[in-house]
Amino acid sequence: MTDLEAERDRGQRAAAILRDPIVEQAFDEIRKSYVSAWEQSSASDTDEREQAYYLLKALQSFRGHFESAVQTGKMASQQLDGLHK
């Protein structure tokens, strides 16, 4: 298997994970819980708001890792299509 094929396959696996209803629900529920923690924090509780903010950023980064793999896989697939023409 070539590097391009491996990247294409990796991207397809990442896309399948992101489309999985359980994963979609988990991302949504976790995000909502972080936003809720931020919204319900008292004005004086900057530590709690900062923690919710950092957790939300970590969740976005985690999802972004998968989305990046999907995009890389799509580019690899396009390159492979170009090689086979």
VEXDRENZA-968814 format. One record per atom (N, C-alpha, C): residue in three letters; atom name; x, y, z. Coordinates in steps of 0.05 Angstrom, whole numbers, plus 5000, padded with zeros to 4 digits. Each point is the difference from the previous one (the first is absolute). Layout:
residues N
+--------+-------+------+-------+------+
: vodren : mimar : east : north :   up :
+--------+-------+------+-------+------+
:    ALA :    CA :    X :     Y :    Z :
...
+--------+-------+------+-------+------+
***
This chain:
residues 85
+--------+-------+------+-------+------+
: vodren : mimar : east : north :   up :
+--------+-------+------+-------+------+
:    MET :     N : 5017 :  4976 : 5000 :
:    MET :    CA : 4983 :  5024 : 5000 :
:    MET :     C : 5018 :  5025 : 5000 :
:    THR :     N : 4993 :  5018 : 4982 :
:    THR :    CA : 5016 :  5025 : 4999 :
:    THR :     C : 4992 :  5019 : 5022 :
:    ASP :     N : 5016 :  5021 : 5004 :
:    ASP :    CA : 4993 :  5020 : 5019 :
:    ASP :     C : 4974 :  5014 : 4994 :
:    LEU :     N : 4995 :  5005 : 4974 :
:    LEU :    CA : 4975 :  5013 : 4992 :
:    LEU :     C : 4976 :  4982 : 5006 :
:    GLU :     N : 5003 :  4974 : 4995 :
:    GLU :    CA : 4978 :  4982 : 5006 :
:    GLU :     C : 4995 :  4998 : 5030 :
:    ALA :     N : 5022 :  5001 : 5016 :
:    ALA :    CA : 4997 :  5000 : 5029 :
:    ALA :     C : 4986 :  5025 : 5009 :
:    GLU :     N : 5007 :  5023 : 4989 :
:    GLU :    CA : 4987 :  5025 : 5008 :
:    GLU :     C : 4970 :  5000 : 4991 :
:    ARG :     N : 4995 :  4989 : 4977 :
:    ARG :    CA : 4972 :  4999 : 4991 :
:    ARG :     C : 4983 :  4982 : 5019 :
:    ASP :     N : 5012 :  4977 : 5007 :
:    ASP :    CA : 4985 :  4982 : 5018 :
:    ASP :     C : 4997 :  5012 : 5028 :
:    ARG :     N : 5020 :  5013 : 5009 :
:    ARG :    CA : 4999 :  5014 : 5026 :
:    ARG :     C : 4978 :  5021 : 5000 :
:    GLY :     N : 4998 :  5015 : 4979 :
:    GLY :    CA : 4980 :  5020 : 4997 :
:    GLY :     C : 4972 :  4988 : 4999 :
:    GLN :     N : 4997 :  4978 : 4986 :
:    GLN :    CA : 4974 :  4986 : 4999 :
:    GLN :     C : 4992 :  4990 : 5028 :
:    ARG :     N : 5019 :  4990 : 5015 :
:    ARG :    CA : 4994 :  4990 : 5027 :
:    ARG :     C : 4992 :  5023 : 5018 :
:    ALA :     N : 5014 :  5023 : 4998 :
:    ALA :    CA : 4994 :  5023 : 5016 :
:    ALA :     C : 4972 :  5011 : 4993 :
:    ALA :     N : 4993 :  5000 : 4974 :
:    ALA :    CA : 4974 :  5009 : 4992 :
:    ALA :     C : 4978 :  4982 : 5011 :
:    ALA :     N : 5005 :  4974 : 4999 :
:    ALA :    CA : 4980 :  4981 : 5011 :
:    ALA :     C : 4996 :  5005 : 5030 :
:    ILE :     N : 5022 :  5005 : 5014 :
:    ILE :    CA : 4997 :  5005 : 5029 :
:    ILE :     C : 4984 :  5025 : 5005 :
:    LEU :     N : 5005 :  5022 : 4985 :
:    LEU :    CA : 4986 :  5025 : 5004 :
:    LEU :     C : 4970 :  4997 : 4992 :
:    ARG :     N : 4994 :  4982 : 4982 :
:    ARG :    CA : 4972 :  4996 : 4992 :
:    ARG :     C : 4985 :  4981 : 5019 :
:    ASP :     N : 5014 :  4986 : 5017 :
:    ASP :    CA : 4987 :  4980 : 5018 :
:    ASP :     C : 4982 :  5015 : 5018 :
:    PRO :     N : 4974 :  4992 : 5002 :
:    PRO :    CA : 4981 :  5015 : 5017 :
:    PRO :     C : 5008 :  5001 : 5029 :
:    ILE :     N : 5013 :  4980 : 5010 :
:    ILE :    CA : 5009 :  5000 : 5028 :
:    ILE :     C : 5021 :  5022 : 5004 :
:    VAL :     N : 5019 :  5002 : 4981 :
:    VAL :    CA : 5021 :  5020 : 5002 :
:    VAL :     C : 4988 :  5028 : 4997 :
:    GLU :     N : 4982 :  5003 : 4980 :
:    GLU :    CA : 4987 :  5026 : 4997 :
:    GLU :     C : 4986 :  5009 : 5025 :
:    GLN :     N : 4985 :  4981 : 5012 :
:    GLN :    CA : 4986 :  5006 : 5025 :
:    GLN :     C : 5019 :  5007 : 5023 :
:    ALA :     N : 5022 :  4985 : 5002 :
:    ALA :    CA : 5019 :  5005 : 5021 :
:    ALA :     C : 5012 :  5028 : 4997 :
:    PHE :     N : 5009 :  5007 : 4976 :
:    PHE :    CA : 5011 :  5027 : 4996 :
:    PHE :     C : 4979 :  5022 : 5007 :
:    ASP :     N : 4975 :  4996 : 4992 :
:    ASP :    CA : 4979 :  5019 : 5005 :
:    ASP :     C : 4995 :  5003 : 5030 :
:    GLU :     N : 4997 :  4977 : 5014 :
:    GLU :    CA : 4994 :  5001 : 5028 :
:    GLU :     C : 5023 :  5012 : 5017 :
:    ILE :     N : 5025 :  4992 : 4993 :
:    ILE :    CA : 5023 :  5011 : 5014 :
:    ILE :     C : 5002 :  5030 : 4996 :
:    ARG :     N : 4996 :  5009 : 4975 :
:    ARG :    CA : 5001 :  5029 : 4994 :
:    ARG :     C : 4979 :  5014 : 5016 :
:    LYS :     N : 4976 :  4990 : 5000 :
:    LYS :    CA : 4978 :  5013 : 5015 :
:    LYS :     C : 5006 :  5001 : 5030 :
:    SER :     N : 5012 :  4979 : 5011 :
:    SER :    CA : 5007 :  5001 : 5028 :
:    SER :     C : 5021 :  5021 : 5007 :
:    TYR :     N : 5019 :  5004 : 4982 :
:    TYR :    CA : 5021 :  5021 : 5004 :
:    TYR :     C : 4988 :  5028 : 4998 :
:    VAL :     N : 4983 :  5003 : 4980 :
:    VAL :    CA : 4987 :  5027 : 4996 :
:    VAL :     C : 4982 :  5005 : 5024 :
:    SER :     N : 4985 :  4980 : 5009 :
:    SER :    CA : 4982 :  5003 : 5023 :
:    SER :     C : 5016 :  5008 : 5025 :
:    ALA :     N : 5023 :  4987 : 5004 :
:    ALA :    CA : 5017 :  5006 : 5024 :
:    ALA :     C : 5009 :  5029 : 4999 :
:    TRP :     N : 5007 :  5009 : 4976 :
:    TRP :    CA : 5009 :  5028 : 4997 :
:    TRP :     C : 4976 :  5019 : 5005 :
:    GLU :     N : 4977 :  4993 : 4989 :
:    GLU :    CA : 4977 :  5018 : 5003 :
:    GLU :     C : 4990 :  5001 : 5029 :
:    GLN :     N : 5003 :  4979 : 5014 :
:    GLN :    CA : 4989 :  4998 : 5027 :
:    GLN :     C : 5021 :  5009 : 5021 :
:    SER :     N : 5024 :  5006 : 4992 :
:    SER :    CA : 5020 :  5009 : 5019 :
:    SER :     C : 4994 :  5028 : 5010 :
:    SER :     N : 5007 :  5004 : 5025 :
:    SER :    CA : 4995 :  5027 : 5011 :
:    SER :     C : 5021 :  5019 : 4989 :
:    ALA :     N : 4993 :  5026 : 5002 :
:    ALA :    CA : 5018 :  5020 : 4989 :
:    ALA :     C : 5027 :  5000 : 5014 :
:    SER :     N : 5000 :  4992 : 5025 :
:    SER :    CA : 5026 :  5000 : 5014 :
:    SER :     C : 5016 :  4974 : 4996 :
:    ASP :     N : 4989 :  4980 : 4987 :
:    ASP :    CA : 5014 :  4974 : 4997 :
:    ASP :     C : 5014 :  4999 : 4973 :
:    THR :     N : 5022 :  5015 : 4998 :
:    THR :    CA : 5015 :  5001 : 4975 :
:    THR :     C : 5014 :  4973 : 4995 :
:    ASP :     N : 5008 :  4986 : 5021 :
:    ASP :    CA : 5013 :  4974 : 4996 :
:    ASP :     C : 4982 :  4980 : 4987 :
:    GLU :     N : 4974 :  4999 : 5008 :
:    GLU :    CA : 4981 :  4981 : 4988 :
:    GLU :     C : 4995 :  5008 : 4970 :
:    ARG :     N : 4998 :  5025 : 4994 :
:    ARG :    CA : 4995 :  5008 : 4973 :
:    ARG :     C : 5025 :  4994 : 4982 :
:    GLU :     N : 5023 :  5005 : 5011 :
:    GLU :    CA : 5025 :  4994 : 4985 :
:    GLU :     C : 5002 :  4970 : 4995 :
:    GLN :     N : 4993 :  4984 : 5020 :
:    GLN :    CA : 5002 :  4971 : 4997 :
:    GLN :     C : 4980 :  4991 : 4978 :
:    ALA :     N : 4976 :  5010 : 5001 :
:    ALA :    CA : 4980 :  4993 : 4979 :
:    ALA :     C : 5010 :  5009 : 4972 :
:    TYR :     N : 5013 :  5023 : 4999 :
:    TYR :    CA : 5011 :  5010 : 4975 :
:    TYR :     C : 5022 :  4981 : 4989 :
:    TYR :     N : 5018 :  4993 : 5018 :
:    TYR :    CA : 5022 :  4982 : 4991 :
:    TYR :     C : 4990 :  4972 : 4993 :
:    LEU :     N : 4980 :  4991 : 5014 :
:    LEU :    CA : 4989 :  4974 : 4993 :
:    LEU :     C : 4986 :  5001 : 4972 :
:    LEU :     N : 4986 :  5022 : 4995 :
:    LEU :    CA : 4987 :  5003 : 4974 :
:    LEU :     C : 5021 :  5002 : 4978 :
:    LYS :     N : 5021 :  5014 : 5005 :
:    LYS :    CA : 5022 :  5002 : 4980 :
:    LYS :     C : 5013 :  4973 : 4995 :
:    ALA :     N : 5003 :  4984 : 5022 :
:    ALA :    CA : 5011 :  4973 : 4997 :
:    ALA :     C : 4982 :  4982 : 4983 :
:    LEU :     N : 4974 :  5003 : 5005 :
:    LEU :    CA : 4981 :  4984 : 4984 :
:    LEU :     C : 5001 :  5008 : 4971 :
:    GLN :     N : 5001 :  5026 : 4994 :
:    GLN :    CA : 5003 :  5010 : 4973 :
:    GLN :     C : 5025 :  4990 : 4987 :
:    SER :     N : 5022 :  4999 : 5015 :
:    SER :    CA : 5025 :  4991 : 4990 :
:    SER :     C : 4999 :  4970 : 4993 :
:    PHE :     N : 4987 :  4985 : 5018 :
:    PHE :    CA : 4997 :  4971 : 4995 :
:    PHE :     C : 4984 :  4995 : 4975 :
:    ARG :     N : 4978 :  5014 : 4997 :
:    ARG :    CA : 4983 :  4997 : 4976 :
:    ARG :     C : 5016 :  5009 : 4975 :
:    GLY :     N : 5015 :  5022 : 5003 :
:    GLY :    CA : 5016 :  5010 : 4978 :
:    GLY :     C : 5021 :  4981 : 4990 :
:    HIS :     N : 5010 :  4983 : 5018 :
:    HIS :    CA : 5019 :  4980 : 4992 :
:    HIS :     C : 4987 :  4980 : 4980 :
:    PHE :     N : 4976 :  4992 : 5006 :
:    PHE :    CA : 4986 :  4982 : 4982 :
:    PHE :     C : 4993 :  5014 : 4974 :
:    GLU :     N : 4991 :  5025 : 5002 :
:    GLU :    CA : 4993 :  5015 : 4975 :
:    GLU :     C : 5024 :  5004 : 4982 :
:    SER :     N : 5023 :  5004 : 5013 :
:    SER :    CA : 5025 :  5003 : 4984 :
:    SER :     C : 5007 :  4974 : 4986 :
:    ALA :     N : 4996 :  4978 : 5013 :
:    ALA :    CA : 5005 :  4974 : 4988 :
:    ALA :     C : 4981 :  4995 : 4977 :
:    VAL :     N : 4975 :  5009 : 5002 :
:    VAL :    CA : 4981 :  4997 : 4979 :
:    VAL :     C : 5009 :  5016 : 4975 :
:    GLN :     N : 5008 :  5025 : 5005 :
:    GLN :    CA : 5009 :  5017 : 4978 :
:    GLN :     C : 5025 :  4989 : 4987 :
:    THR :     N : 5019 :  4991 : 5015 :
:    THR :    CA : 5024 :  4988 : 4989 :
:    THR :     C : 4994 :  4976 : 4984 :
:    GLY :     N : 4981 :  4984 : 5010 :
:    GLY :    CA : 4991 :  4976 : 4985 :
:    GLY :     C : 4987 :  5007 : 4973 :
:    LYS :     N : 4985 :  5021 : 5000 :
:    LYS :    CA : 4987 :  5009 : 4975 :
:    LYS :     C : 5021 :  5009 : 4980 :
:    MET :     N : 5020 :  5015 : 5010 :
:    MET :    CA : 5021 :  5009 : 4981 :
:    MET :     C : 5016 :  4976 : 4990 :
:    ALA :     N : 5006 :  4980 : 5017 :
:    ALA :    CA : 5014 :  4977 : 4992 :
:    ALA :     C : 4984 :  4984 : 4979 :
:    SER :     N : 4974 :  4999 : 5004 :
:    SER :    CA : 4983 :  4986 : 4980 :
:    SER :     C : 5001 :  5014 : 4974 :
:    GLN :     N : 4999 :  5026 : 5000 :
:    GLN :    CA : 5001 :  5016 : 4975 :
:    GLN :     C : 5027 :  4995 : 4986 :
:    GLN :     N : 5021 :  4999 : 5015 :
:    GLN :    CA : 5027 :  4995 : 4989 :
:    GLN :     C : 5001 :  4972 : 4988 :
:    LEU :     N : 4989 :  4981 : 5014 :
:    LEU :    CA : 5000 :  4973 : 4989 :
:    LEU :     C : 4983 :  4998 : 4975 :
:    ASP :     N : 4978 :  5014 : 4999 :
:    ASP :    CA : 4983 :  5001 : 4976 :
:    ASP :     C : 5016 :  5012 : 4976 :
:    GLY :     N : 5016 :  5020 : 5006 :
:    GLY :    CA : 5016 :  5013 : 4979 :
:    GLY :     C : 5022 :  4981 : 4990 :
:    LEU :     N : 5011 :  4984 : 5018 :
:    LEU :    CA : 5021 :  4981 : 4992 :
:    LEU :     C : 4989 :  4977 : 4982 :
:    HIS :     N : 4975 :  4993 : 5004 :
:    HIS :    CA : 4988 :  4978 : 4986 :
:    HIS :     C : 4987 :  5008 : 4973 :
:    LYS :     N : 5001 :  5025 : 4993 :
:    LYS :    CA : 4989 :  5010 : 4975 :
:    LYS :     C : 5020 :  4999 : 4978 :
+--------+-------+------+-------+------+
***
